[in-house]
Amino acid sequence: MTESRINSLVTYGLFAAWALHDAEEVAFGPRWVRDNLPLLRERFPRAPEAVWRALGAVDDREFRAAVGVMAAIVGSAAVAGARTGGRSAFYQGALNGFGLHGLVHLAQAAAVQGITPGAATSPVVVIPFTLWARGRLRRAGVLRPVRGRDVAVGLALAAGATAVSHALGRKIATHF
């Protein structure tokens, strides 16, 4: 297998793995939240009211539009990775954020003591792909070292991308 083939599987594979994972979220996310909002409020009474209002306000159109915005972000990261042979900090940050967000899904499922949207594909797609891709980057000598600070930044960037996606998704859903 040539180096360019390895790089394209590693880099564009991020987008493919993300698309498979987000298909699960699109299929189950908004409905799951609507069905489980009363249980979540009861289980986590200290959560701010603004959290419950925000969760309850997301409809299917807004959620799908937000996923479309995130597709542009993840797709851009995959292209940046492919263009640089996996060296792009944007690509590697997105890859790390993708893997970490898979762990967040598993933590959410543990917190609610049940299945949550994204929890099914996290252990079979998100986390394995991230570990595999990082291993390929490491063997190619292009993987940037990750420190504790990088983990915090990766989680913050993933959360920020999610917030931006939902803000733009809301605008798109209300204007089209």
VMD Tcl script that builds the backbone (N, CA, C; Angstrom):
set m [mol new atoms 528]
animate dup $m
set s [atomselect $m all]
$s set {name element resname resid chain x y z} {
  {N N MET 1 A 0.859 -1.182 0.000}
  {CA C MET 1 A 0.000 0.000 0.000}
  {C C MET 1 A 0.898 1.236 0.000}
  {N N THR 2 A 0.602 2.208 -0.837}
  {CA C THR 2 A 1.429 3.402 -0.920}
  {C C THR 2 A 1.124 4.347 0.226}
  {N N GLU 3 A 2.071 5.229 0.486}
  {CA C GLU 3 A 1.899 6.215 1.553}
  {C C GLU 3 A 0.683 7.098 1.300}
  {N N SER 4 A 0.458 7.525 0.025}
  {CA C SER 4 A -0.695 8.385 -0.252}
  {C C SER 4 A -2.008 7.649 0.018}
  {N N ARG 5 A -2.044 6.336 -0.265}
  {CA C ARG 5 A -3.251 5.551 0.007}
  {C C ARG 5 A -3.493 5.485 1.514}
  {N N ILE 6 A -2.435 5.250 2.275}
  {CA C ILE 6 A -2.569 5.219 3.732}
  {C C ILE 6 A -3.087 6.564 4.217}
  {N N ASN 7 A -2.495 7.638 3.725}
  {CA C ASN 7 A -2.909 8.954 4.183}
  {C C ASN 7 A -4.359 9.262 3.834}
  {N N SER 8 A -4.800 8.863 2.639}
  {CA C SER 8 A -6.187 9.175 2.289}
  {C C SER 8 A -7.164 8.351 3.124}
  {N N LEU 9 A -6.823 7.115 3.452}
  {CA C LEU 9 A -7.688 6.326 4.336}
  {C C LEU 9 A -7.734 6.944 5.731}
  {N N VAL 10 A -6.589 7.399 6.187}
  {CA C VAL 10 A -6.499 7.989 7.524}
  {C C VAL 10 A -7.204 9.343 7.558}
  {N N THR 11 A -6.995 10.134 6.531}
  {CA C THR 11 A -7.533 11.497 6.559}
  {C C THR 11 A -9.001 11.553 6.141}
  {N N TYR 12 A -9.319 11.042 4.965}
  {CA C TYR 12 A -10.717 11.066 4.536}
  {C C TYR 12 A -11.567 10.085 5.340}
  {N N GLY 13 A -10.912 9.100 5.935}
  {CA C GLY 13 A -11.623 8.177 6.824}
  {C C GLY 13 A -12.245 8.882 8.004}
  {N N LEU 14 A -11.639 9.984 8.431}
  {CA C LEU 14 A -12.233 10.768 9.522}
  {C C LEU 14 A -13.636 11.207 9.126}
  {N N PHE 15 A -13.780 11.710 7.918}
  {CA C PHE 15 A -15.104 12.160 7.485}
  {C C PHE 15 A -16.075 10.985 7.374}
  {N N ALA 16 A -15.606 9.862 6.841}
  {CA C ALA 16 A -16.478 8.688 6.706}
  {C C ALA 16 A -16.921 8.172 8.074}
  {N N ALA 17 A -15.996 8.086 9.016}
  {CA C ALA 17 A -16.345 7.612 10.367}
  {C C ALA 17 A -17.301 8.592 11.026}
  {N N TRP 18 A -17.034 9.884 10.861}
  {CA C TRP 18 A -17.924 10.897 11.432}
  {C C TRP 18 A -19.329 10.771 10.832}
  {N N ALA 19 A -19.419 10.595 9.507}
  {CA C ALA 19 A -20.729 10.510 8.845}
  {C C ALA 19 A -21.524 9.306 9.360}
  {N N LEU 20 A -20.865 8.184 9.520}
  {CA C LEU 20 A -21.544 7.001 10.049}
  {C C LEU 20 A -22.043 7.259 11.474}
  {N N HIS 21 A -21.188 7.839 12.285}
  {CA C HIS 21 A -21.556 8.160 13.667}
  {C C HIS 21 A -22.706 9.170 13.714}
  {N N ASP 22 A -22.607 10.221 12.912}
  {CA C ASP 22 A -23.657 11.237 12.968}
  {C C ASP 22 A -24.967 10.772 12.361}
  {N N ALA 23 A -24.927 9.774 11.495}
  {CA C ALA 23 A -26.186 9.192 11.009}
  {C C ALA 23 A -26.971 8.621 12.184}
  {N N GLU 24 A -26.268 8.009 13.129}
  {CA C GLU 24 A -26.934 7.520 14.341}
  {C C GLU 24 A -27.531 8.682 15.129}
  {N N GLU 25 A -26.778 9.743 15.273}
  {CA C GLU 25 A -27.273 10.891 16.036}
  {C C GLU 25 A -28.482 11.533 15.355}
  {N N VAL 26 A -28.452 11.651 14.036}
  {CA C VAL 26 A -29.590 12.227 13.311}
  {C C VAL 26 A -30.826 11.342 13.479}
  {N N ALA 27 A -30.620 10.035 13.398}
  {CA C ALA 27 A -31.747 9.102 13.486}
  {C C ALA 27 A -32.405 9.108 14.861}
  {N N PHE 28 A -31.611 9.293 15.916}
  {CA C PHE 28 A -32.162 9.114 17.254}
  {C C PHE 28 A -32.083 10.332 18.166}
  {N N GLY 29 A -31.257 11.309 17.850}
  {CA C GLY 29 A -30.979 12.414 18.759}
  {C C GLY 29 A -32.155 13.239 19.235}
  {N N PRO 30 A -32.780 14.022 18.355}
  {CA C PRO 30 A -33.844 14.921 18.825}
  {C C PRO 30 A -35.015 14.183 19.489}
  {N N ARG 31 A -35.419 13.065 18.922}
  {CA C ARG 31 A -36.535 12.324 19.519}
  {C C ARG 31 A -36.160 11.780 20.895}
  {N N TRP 32 A -34.926 11.276 21.023}
  {CA C TRP 32 A -34.470 10.740 22.306}
  {C C TRP 32 A -34.513 11.842 23.361}
  {N N VAL 33 A -34.044 13.019 22.999}
  {CA C VAL 33 A -34.042 14.133 23.955}
  {C C VAL 33 A -35.476 14.471 24.364}
  {N N ARG 34 A -36.369 14.595 23.390}
  {CA C ARG 34 A -37.772 14.908 23.720}
  {C C ARG 34 A -38.381 13.853 24.644}
  {N N ASP 35 A -38.138 12.583 24.319}
  {CA C ASP 35 A -38.712 11.498 25.117}
  {C C ASP 35 A -38.117 11.402 26.514}
  {N N ASN 36 A -36.864 11.810 26.669}
  {CA C ASN 36 A -36.164 11.617 27.936}
  {C C ASN 36 A -35.939 12.883 28.750}
  {N N LEU 37 A -36.399 14.022 28.259}
  {CA C LEU 37 A -36.179 15.278 28.973}
  {C C LEU 37 A -36.733 15.247 30.397}
  {N N PRO 38 A -37.940 14.738 30.639}
  {CA C PRO 38 A -38.425 14.695 32.028}
  {C C PRO 38 A -37.526 13.831 32.937}
  {N N LEU 39 A -37.086 12.696 32.436}
  {CA C LEU 39 A -36.202 11.824 33.215}
  {C C LEU 39 A -34.869 12.514 33.492}
  {N N LEU 40 A -34.331 13.196 32.486}
  {CA C LEU 40 A -33.066 13.891 32.661}
  {C C LEU 40 A -33.188 15.002 33.700}
  {N N ARG 41 A -34.270 15.755 33.654}
  {CA C ARG 41 A -34.500 16.819 34.644}
  {C C ARG 41 A -34.553 16.245 36.057}
  {N N GLU 42 A -35.215 15.098 36.181}
  {CA C GLU 42 A -35.344 14.453 37.490}
  {C C GLU 42 A -33.992 13.921 37.973}
  {N N ARG 43 A -33.247 13.315 37.083}
  {CA C ARG 43 A -31.971 12.707 37.460}
  {C C ARG 43 A -30.894 13.749 37.744}
  {N N PHE 44 A -30.963 14.892 37.074}
  {CA C PHE 44 A -29.943 15.927 37.236}
  {C C PHE 44 A -30.587 17.257 37.644}
  {N N PRO 45 A -31.138 17.315 38.856}
  {CA C PRO 45 A -31.893 18.501 39.269}
  {C C PRO 45 A -31.047 19.768 39.418}
  {N N ARG 46 A -29.754 19.624 39.545}
  {CA C ARG 46 A -28.896 20.811 39.719}
  {C C ARG 46 A -28.493 21.464 38.404}
  {N N ALA 47 A -28.810 20.825 37.301}
  {CA C ALA 47 A -28.472 21.425 36.002}
  {C C ALA 47 A -29.279 22.705 35.827}
  {N N PRO 48 A -28.671 23.731 35.272}
  {CA C PRO 48 A -29.381 25.010 35.088}
  {C C PRO 48 A -30.591 24.866 34.164}
  {N N GLU 49 A -31.604 25.635 34.440}
  {CA C GLU 49 A -32.824 25.631 33.623}
  {C C GLU 49 A -32.509 25.945 32.156}
  {N N ALA 50 A -31.516 26.780 31.923}
  {CA C ALA 50 A -31.145 27.136 30.550}
  {C C ALA 50 A -30.729 25.895 29.750}
  {N N VAL 51 A -30.106 24.919 30.397}
  {CA C VAL 51 A -29.711 23.686 29.718}
  {C C VAL 51 A -30.954 22.950 29.230}
  {N N TRP 52 A -31.960 22.832 30.102}
  {CA C TRP 52 A -33.178 22.107 29.733}
  {C C TRP 52 A -33.946 22.841 28.639}
  {N N ARG 53 A -33.989 24.164 28.725}
  {CA C ARG 53 A -34.671 24.939 27.672}
  {C C ARG 53 A -33.967 24.757 26.330}
  {N N ALA 54 A -32.644 24.819 26.344}
  {CA C ALA 54 A -31.875 24.676 25.103}
  {C C ALA 54 A -32.066 23.284 24.508}
  {N N LEU 55 A -31.993 22.260 25.334}
  {CA C LEU 55 A -32.186 20.890 24.839}
  {C C LEU 55 A -33.584 20.696 24.263}
  {N N GLY 56 A -34.575 21.191 24.973}
  {CA C GLY 56 A -35.959 21.026 24.533}
  {C C GLY 56 A -36.312 21.820 23.293}
  {N N ALA 57 A -35.533 22.851 23.012}
  {CA C ALA 57 A -35.846 23.727 21.880}
  {C C ALA 57 A -35.313 23.210 20.549}
  {N N VAL 58 A -34.413 22.241 20.560}
  {CA C VAL 58 A -33.819 21.751 19.317}
  {C C VAL 58 A -34.804 20.821 18.616}
  {N N ASP 59 A -35.237 21.226 17.427}
  {CA C ASP 59 A -36.143 20.353 16.660}
  {C C ASP 59 A -35.348 19.593 15.592}
  {N N ASP 60 A -36.027 18.716 14.893}
  {CA C ASP 60 A -35.361 17.867 13.903}
  {C C ASP 60 A -34.692 18.674 12.794}
  {N N ARG 61 A -35.367 19.717 12.303}
  {CA C ARG 61 A -34.781 20.533 11.223}
  {C C ARG 61 A -33.503 21.218 11.679}
  {N N GLU 62 A -33.552 21.819 12.859}
  {CA C GLU 62 A -32.369 22.496 13.381}
  {C C GLU 62 A -31.231 21.500 13.582}
  {N N PHE 63 A -31.553 20.330 14.118}
  {CA C PHE 63 A -30.515 19.335 14.371}
  {C C PHE 63 A -29.870 18.884 13.070}
  {N N ARG 64 A -30.683 18.606 12.051}
  {CA C ARG 64 A -30.125 18.182 10.754}
  {C C ARG 64 A -29.285 19.300 10.137}
  {N N ALA 65 A -29.723 20.528 10.268}
  {CA C ALA 65 A -28.932 21.650 9.736}
  {C C ALA 65 A -27.609 21.773 10.491}
  {N N ALA 66 A -27.634 21.582 11.803}
  {CA C ALA 66 A -26.405 21.635 12.602}
  {C C ALA 66 A -25.441 20.529 12.173}
  {N N VAL 67 A -25.969 19.362 11.891}
  {CA C VAL 67 A -25.128 18.257 11.422}
  {C C VAL 67 A -24.510 18.624 10.069}
  {N N GLY 68 A -25.259 19.303 9.219}
  {CA C GLY 68 A -24.710 19.761 7.947}
  {C C GLY 68 A -23.567 20.738 8.129}
  {N N VAL 69 A -23.707 21.646 9.082}
  {CA C VAL 69 A -22.621 22.591 9.372}
  {C C VAL 69 A -21.396 21.833 9.879}
  {N N MET 70 A -21.629 20.892 10.782}
  {CA C MET 70 A -20.509 20.103 11.306}
  {C C MET 70 A -19.862 19.286 10.194}
  {N N ALA 71 A -20.646 18.841 9.220}
  {CA C ALA 71 A -20.076 18.116 8.078}
  {C C ALA 71 A -19.050 18.983 7.360}
  {N N ALA 72 A -19.354 20.256 7.216}
  {CA C ALA 72 A -18.411 21.171 6.556}
  {C C ALA 72 A -17.128 21.306 7.381}
  {N N ILE 73 A -17.247 21.368 8.688}
  {CA C ILE 73 A -16.071 21.490 9.556}
  {C C ILE 73 A -15.222 20.230 9.483}
  {N N VAL 74 A -15.846 19.068 9.669}
  {CA C VAL 74 A -15.100 17.803 9.659}
  {C C VAL 74 A -14.545 17.530 8.260}
  {N N GLY 75 A -15.327 17.823 7.232}
  {CA C GLY 75 A -14.841 17.648 5.867}
  {C C GLY 75 A -13.631 18.527 5.582}
  {N N SER 76 A -13.664 19.757 6.068}
  {CA C SER 76 A -12.518 20.665 5.892}
  {C C SER 76 A -11.279 20.121 6.600}
  {N N ALA 77 A -11.482 19.560 7.776}
  {CA C ALA 77 A -10.352 18.985 8.511}
  {C C ALA 77 A -9.770 17.797 7.753}
  {N N ALA 78 A -10.637 16.954 7.202}
  {CA C ALA 78 A -10.176 15.786 6.444}
  {C C ALA 78 A -9.382 16.228 5.209}
  {N N VAL 79 A -9.867 17.236 4.508}
  {CA C VAL 79 A -9.157 17.749 3.333}
  {C C VAL 79 A -7.808 18.327 3.746}
  {N N ALA 80 A -7.784 19.077 4.855}
  {CA C ALA 80 A -6.516 19.636 5.338}
  {C C ALA 80 A -5.529 18.518 5.667}
  {N N GLY 81 A -6.045 17.450 6.261}
  {CA C GLY 81 A -5.184 16.311 6.558}
  {C C GLY 81 A -4.648 15.659 5.300}
  {N N ALA 82 A -5.500 15.482 4.307}
  {CA C ALA 82 A -5.074 14.851 3.056}
  {C C ALA 82 A -4.036 15.707 2.334}
  {N N ARG 83 A -4.234 16.996 2.327}
  {CA C ARG 83 A -3.307 17.899 1.625}
  {C C ARG 83 A -1.933 17.929 2.275}
  {N N THR 84 A -1.863 17.643 3.572}
  {CA C THR 84 A -0.592 17.739 4.303}
  {C C THR 84 A -0.026 16.376 4.682}
  {N N GLY 85 A -0.580 15.316 4.149}
  {CA C GLY 85 A -0.113 13.988 4.511}
  {C C GLY 85 A -0.354 13.668 5.979}
  {N N GLY 86 A -1.414 14.227 6.537}
  {CA C GLY 86 A -1.758 13.978 7.938}
  {C C GLY 86 A -1.081 14.908 8.921}
  {N N ARG 87 A -0.271 15.831 8.449}
  {CA C ARG 87 A 0.484 16.728 9.337}
  {C C ARG 87 A -0.328 17.907 9.869}
  {N N SER 88 A -1.416 18.248 9.225}
  {CA C SER 88 A -2.201 19.424 9.595}
  {C C SER 88 A -2.623 19.388 11.062}
  {N N ALA 89 A -2.344 20.480 11.768}
  {CA C ALA 89 A -2.775 20.602 13.166}
  {C C ALA 89 A -4.307 20.610 13.240}
  {N N PHE 90 A -4.963 21.217 12.259}
  {CA C PHE 90 A -6.426 21.249 12.216}
  {C C PHE 90 A -6.964 19.823 12.102}
  {N N TYR 91 A -6.399 19.058 11.187}
  {CA C TYR 91 A -6.833 17.672 11.016}
  {C C TYR 91 A -6.584 16.859 12.286}
  {N N GLN 92 A -5.378 16.927 12.817}
  {CA C GLN 92 A -5.076 16.136 14.008}
  {C C GLN 92 A -5.916 16.579 15.206}
  {N N GLY 93 A -6.174 17.873 15.317}
  {CA C GLY 93 A -7.052 18.355 16.388}
  {C C GLY 93 A -8.471 17.837 16.224}
  {N N ALA 94 A -8.957 17.827 14.978}
  {CA C ALA 94 A -10.304 17.302 14.719}
  {C C ALA 94 A -10.363 15.807 15.007}
  {N N LEU 95 A -9.326 15.090 14.622}
  {CA C LEU 95 A -9.261 13.651 14.893}
  {C C LEU 95 A -9.291 13.397 16.399}
  {N N ASN 96 A -8.474 14.124 17.137}
  {CA C ASN 96 A -8.454 13.959 18.588}
  {C C ASN 96 A -9.797 14.343 19.204}
  {N N GLY 97 A -10.369 15.443 18.742}
  {CA C GLY 97 A -11.677 15.871 19.250}
  {C C GLY 97 A -12.753 14.845 18.953}
  {N N PHE 98 A -12.690 14.222 17.775}
  {CA C PHE 98 A -13.648 13.187 17.399}
  {C C PHE 98 A -13.567 12.012 18.368}
  {N N GLY 99 A -12.350 11.549 18.633}
  {CA C GLY 99 A -12.173 10.439 19.571}
  {C C GLY 99 A -12.615 10.795 20.976}
  {N N LEU 100 A -12.246 11.974 21.434}
  {CA C LEU 100 A -12.644 12.403 22.779}
  {C C LEU 100 A -14.156 12.533 22.875}
  {N N HIS 101 A -14.787 13.017 21.822}
  {CA C HIS 101 A -16.237 13.168 21.872}
  {C C HIS 101 A -16.910 11.795 21.935}
  {N N GLY 102 A -16.259 10.766 21.372}
  {CA C GLY 102 A -16.774 9.402 21.528}
  {C C GLY 102 A -16.765 8.981 22.989}
  {N N LEU 103 A -15.709 9.352 23.704}
  {CA C LEU 103 A -15.655 9.055 25.140}
  {C C LEU 103 A -16.744 9.816 25.899}
  {N N VAL 104 A -17.025 11.051 25.463}
  {CA C VAL 104 A -18.104 11.832 26.088}
  {C C VAL 104 A -19.441 11.111 25.899}
  {N N HIS 105 A -19.679 10.570 24.715}
  {CA C HIS 105 A -20.925 9.819 24.492}
  {C C HIS 105 A -21.039 8.638 25.461}
  {N N LEU 106 A -19.946 7.925 25.662}
  {CA C LEU 106 A -19.976 6.792 26.590}
  {C C LEU 106 A -20.207 7.268 28.021}
  {N N ALA 107 A -19.615 8.405 28.388}
  {CA C ALA 107 A -19.848 8.968 29.723}
  {C C ALA 107 A -21.311 9.391 29.878}
  {N N GLN 108 A -21.899 9.962 28.833}
  {CA C GLN 108 A -23.313 10.331 28.885}
  {C C GLN 108 A -24.187 9.099 29.099}
  {N N ALA 109 A -23.897 8.029 28.385}
  {CA C ALA 109 A -24.672 6.798 28.541}
  {C C ALA 109 A -24.525 6.254 29.964}
  {N N ALA 110 A -23.318 6.329 30.507}
  {CA C ALA 110 A -23.109 5.870 31.883}
  {C C ALA 110 A -23.870 6.759 32.864}
  {N N ALA 111 A -23.878 8.065 32.606}
  {CA C ALA 111 A -24.563 8.992 33.511}
  {C C ALA 111 A -26.069 8.761 33.544}
  {N N VAL 112 A -26.651 8.436 32.408}
  {CA C VAL 112 A -28.104 8.199 32.380}
  {C C VAL 112 A -28.439 6.727 32.569}
  {N N GLN 113 A -27.402 5.911 32.673}
  {CA C GLN 113 A -27.554 4.470 32.884}
  {C C GLN 113 A -28.404 3.830 31.790}
  {N N GLY 114 A -28.083 4.203 30.548}
  {CA C GLY 114 A -28.803 3.652 29.402}
  {C C GLY 114 A -28.168 4.126 28.115}
  {N N ILE 115 A -28.766 3.719 27.018}
  {CA C ILE 115 A -28.253 4.096 25.706}
  {C C ILE 115 A -28.640 5.542 25.402}
  {N N THR 116 A -27.739 6.256 24.808}
  {CA C THR 116 A -27.977 7.633 24.393}
  {C C THR 116 A -27.549 7.763 22.929}
  {N N PRO 117 A -28.060 8.763 22.217}
  {CA C PRO 117 A -27.655 8.937 20.818}
  {C C PRO 117 A -26.139 9.120 20.710}
  {N N GLY 118 A -25.528 8.343 19.868}
  {CA C GLY 118 A -24.086 8.403 19.680}
  {C C GLY 118 A -23.328 7.348 20.458}
  {N N ALA 119 A -23.977 6.742 21.444}
  {CA C ALA 119 A -23.294 5.753 22.285}
  {C C ALA 119 A -23.101 4.415 21.568}
  {N N ALA 120 A -23.931 4.096 20.600}
  {CA C ALA 120 A -23.793 2.802 19.903}
  {C C ALA 120 A -22.587 2.798 18.970}
  {N N THR 121 A -22.368 3.888 18.234}
  {CA C THR 121 A -21.255 3.905 17.284}
  {C C THR 121 A -19.940 4.370 17.907}
  {N N SER 122 A -19.990 4.962 19.091}
  {CA C SER 122 A -18.735 5.421 19.708}
  {C C SER 122 A -17.745 4.286 19.973}
  {N N PRO 123 A -18.165 3.165 20.579}
  {CA C PRO 123 A -17.179 2.118 20.858}
  {C C PRO 123 A -16.807 1.256 19.643}
  {N N VAL 124 A -17.592 1.319 18.574}
  {CA C VAL 124 A -17.301 0.472 17.410}
  {C C VAL 124 A -16.825 1.247 16.188}
  {N N VAL 125 A -17.005 2.555 16.172}
  {CA C VAL 125 A -16.567 3.371 15.037}
  {C C VAL 125 A -15.653 4.503 15.511}
  {N N VAL 126 A -16.164 5.371 16.367}
  {CA C VAL 126 A -15.452 6.604 16.730}
  {C C VAL 126 A -14.106 6.314 17.389}
  {N N ILE 127 A -14.133 5.590 18.477}
  {CA C ILE 127 A -12.904 5.355 19.241}
  {C C ILE 127 A -11.936 4.452 18.476}
  {N N PRO 128 A -12.398 3.328 17.912}
  {CA C PRO 128 A -11.443 2.505 17.141}
  {C C PRO 128 A -10.829 3.238 15.948}
  {N N PHE 129 A -11.643 4.018 15.205}
  {CA C PHE 129 A -11.075 4.747 14.074}
  {C C PHE 129 A -10.018 5.729 14.553}
  {N N THR 130 A -10.324 6.458 15.619}
  {CA C THR 130 A -9.373 7.452 16.123}
  {C C THR 130 A -8.062 6.790 16.530}
  {N N LEU 131 A -8.145 5.694 17.254}
  {CA C LEU 131 A -6.926 4.997 17.682}
  {C C LEU 131 A -6.151 4.456 16.482}
  {N N TRP 132 A -6.871 3.891 15.503}
  {CA C TRP 132 A -6.222 3.375 14.308}
  {C C TRP 132 A -5.524 4.501 13.537}
  {N N ALA 133 A -6.237 5.602 13.322}
  {CA C ALA 133 A -5.672 6.717 12.550}
  {C C ALA 133 A -4.465 7.313 13.278}
  {N N ARG 134 A -4.570 7.478 14.579}
  {CA C ARG 134 A -3.422 8.001 15.344}
  {C C ARG 134 A -2.232 7.048 15.237}
  {N N GLY 135 A -2.496 5.752 15.258}
  {CA C GLY 135 A -1.405 4.788 15.103}
  {C C GLY 135 A -0.736 4.907 13.749}
  {N N ARG 136 A -1.529 5.084 12.706}
  {CA C ARG 136 A -0.972 5.250 11.352}
  {C C ARG 136 A -0.149 6.536 11.272}
  {N N LEU 137 A -0.664 7.609 11.858}
  {CA C LEU 137 A 0.085 8.873 11.860}
  {C C LEU 137 A 1.391 8.729 12.648}
  {N N ARG 138 A 1.328 8.011 13.772}
  {CA C ARG 138 A 2.524 7.787 14.593}
  {C C ARG 138 A 3.570 7.017 13.782}
  {N N ARG 139 A 3.143 5.938 13.129}
  {CA C ARG 139 A 4.081 5.130 12.337}
  {C C ARG 139 A 4.658 5.922 11.162}
  {N N ALA 140 A 3.894 6.849 10.637}
  {CA C ALA 140 A 4.392 7.688 9.537}
  {C C ALA 140 A 5.291 8.817 10.047}
  {N N GLY 141 A 5.367 8.972 11.371}
  {CA C GLY 141 A 6.237 9.997 11.951}
  {C C GLY 141 A 5.660 11.397 11.911}
  {N N VAL 142 A 4.335 11.531 11.754}
  {CA C VAL 142 A 3.739 12.870 11.657}
  {C C VAL 142 A 2.784 13.194 12.809}
  {N N LEU 143 A 2.577 12.268 13.719}
  {CA C LEU 143 A 1.649 12.514 14.825}
  {C C LEU 143 A 2.255 13.504 15.813}
  {N N ARG 144 A 1.511 14.540 16.090}
  {CA C ARG 144 A 1.950 15.527 17.078}
  {C C ARG 144 A 1.737 14.946 18.474}
  {N N PRO 145 A 2.667 15.201 19.381}
  {CA C PRO 145 A 2.465 14.696 20.745}
  {C C PRO 145 A 1.252 15.370 21.385}
  {N N VAL 146 A 0.552 14.639 22.224}
  {CA C VAL 146 A -0.630 15.177 22.896}
  {C C VAL 146 A -0.347 15.250 24.390}
  {N N ARG 147 A -0.493 16.439 24.935}
  {CA C ARG 147 A -0.321 16.667 26.370}
  {C C ARG 147 A -1.696 16.887 26.985}
  {N N GLY 148 A -1.759 16.925 28.284}
  {CA C GLY 148 A -3.024 17.157 28.976}
  {C C GLY 148 A -3.709 18.427 28.491}
  {N N ARG 149 A -2.932 19.452 28.272}
  {CA C ARG 149 A -3.477 20.721 27.774}
  {C C ARG 149 A -4.138 20.512 26.415}
  {N N ASP 150 A -3.531 19.674 25.572}
  {CA C ASP 150 A -4.087 19.399 24.244}
  {C C ASP 150 A -5.443 18.702 24.337}
  {N N VAL 151 A -5.586 17.831 25.324}
  {CA C VAL 151 A -6.864 17.143 25.534}
  {C C VAL 151 A -7.935 18.177 25.896}
  {N N ALA 152 A -7.606 19.080 26.811}
  {CA C ALA 152 A -8.560 20.119 27.205}
  {C C ALA 152 A -8.914 21.008 26.014}
  {N N VAL 153 A -7.912 21.389 25.238}
  {CA C VAL 153 A -8.160 22.223 24.055}
  {C C VAL 153 A -9.011 21.459 23.047}
  {N N GLY 154 A -8.716 20.174 22.839}
  {CA C GLY 154 A -9.500 19.358 21.904}
  {C C GLY 154 A -10.956 19.277 22.308}
  {N N LEU 155 A -11.205 19.048 23.597}
  {CA C LEU 155 A -12.595 19.007 24.077}
  {C C LEU 155 A -13.270 20.365 23.922}
  {N N ALA 156 A -12.534 21.431 24.218}
  {CA C ALA 156 A -13.096 22.776 24.082}
  {C C ALA 156 A -13.409 23.089 22.620}
  {N N LEU 157 A -12.527 22.699 21.715}
  {CA C LEU 157 A -12.777 22.941 20.289}
  {C C LEU 157 A -13.963 22.122 19.797}
  {N N ALA 158 A -14.070 20.873 20.239}
  {CA C ALA 158 A -15.215 20.046 19.846}
  {C C ALA 158 A -16.509 20.668 20.369}
  {N N ALA 159 A -16.485 21.133 21.607}
  {CA C ALA 159 A -17.675 21.786 22.176}
  {C C ALA 159 A -17.991 23.077 21.427}
  {N N GLY 160 A -16.951 23.840 21.101}
  {CA C GLY 160 A -17.153 25.082 20.350}
  {C C GLY 160 A -17.708 24.821 18.960}
  {N N ALA 161 A -17.182 23.813 18.273}
  {CA C ALA 161 A -17.694 23.466 16.941}
  {C C ALA 161 A -19.145 23.030 17.032}
  {N N THR 162 A -19.482 22.305 18.095}
  {CA C THR 162 A -20.872 21.886 18.293}
  {C C THR 162 A -21.766 23.094 18.521}
  {N N ALA 163 A -21.315 24.018 19.361}
  {CA C ALA 163 A -22.110 25.224 19.640}
  {C C ALA 163 A -22.303 26.054 18.367}
  {N N VAL 164 A -21.236 26.236 17.607}
  {CA C VAL 164 A -21.329 26.997 16.354}
  {C C VAL 164 A -22.269 26.289 15.381}
  {N N SER 165 A -22.142 24.969 15.284}
  {CA C SER 165 A -23.005 24.201 14.380}
  {C C SER 165 A -24.472 24.369 14.746}
  {N N HIS 166 A -24.771 24.319 16.040}
  {CA C HIS 166 A -26.168 24.464 16.454}
  {C C HIS 166 A -26.668 25.896 16.280}
  {N N ALA 167 A -25.819 26.884 16.534}
  {CA C ALA 167 A -26.237 28.272 16.324}
  {C C ALA 167 A -26.533 28.515 14.845}
  {N N LEU 168 A -25.645 28.061 13.972}
  {CA C LEU 168 A -25.889 28.223 12.536}
  {C C LEU 168 A -27.052 27.352 12.075}
  {N N GLY 169 A -27.153 26.146 12.639}
  {CA C GLY 169 A -28.270 25.261 12.305}
  {C C GLY 169 A -29.608 25.896 12.635}
  {N N ARG 170 A -29.679 26.599 13.765}
  {CA C ARG 170 A -30.912 27.285 14.165}
  {C C ARG 170 A -31.253 28.381 13.157}
  {N N LYS 171 A -30.232 29.140 12.763}
  {CA C LYS 171 A -30.455 30.209 11.764}
  {C C LYS 171 A -30.907 29.623 10.431}
  {N N ILE 172 A -30.244 28.565 9.998}
  {CA C ILE 172 A -30.599 27.928 8.726}
  {C C ILE 172 A -32.029 27.397 8.792}
  {N N ALA 173 A -32.353 26.717 9.884}
  {CA C ALA 173 A -33.683 26.095 10.013}
  {C C ALA 173 A -34.808 27.142 10.056}
  {N N THR 174 A -34.529 28.305 10.604}
  {CA C THR 174 A -35.579 29.321 10.700}
  {C C THR 174 A -35.688 30.150 9.425}
  {N N HIS 175 A -34.664 30.155 8.580}
  {CA C HIS 175 A -34.686 30.981 7.375}
  {C C HIS 175 A -35.002 30.199 6.101}
  {N N PHE 176 A -34.997 28.880 6.177}
  {CA C PHE 176 A -35.246 28.099 4.955}
  {C C PHE 176 A -36.354 27.118 5.172}
}
mol reanalyze $m
mol bondsrecalc $m
mol representation Tube
mol addrep $m
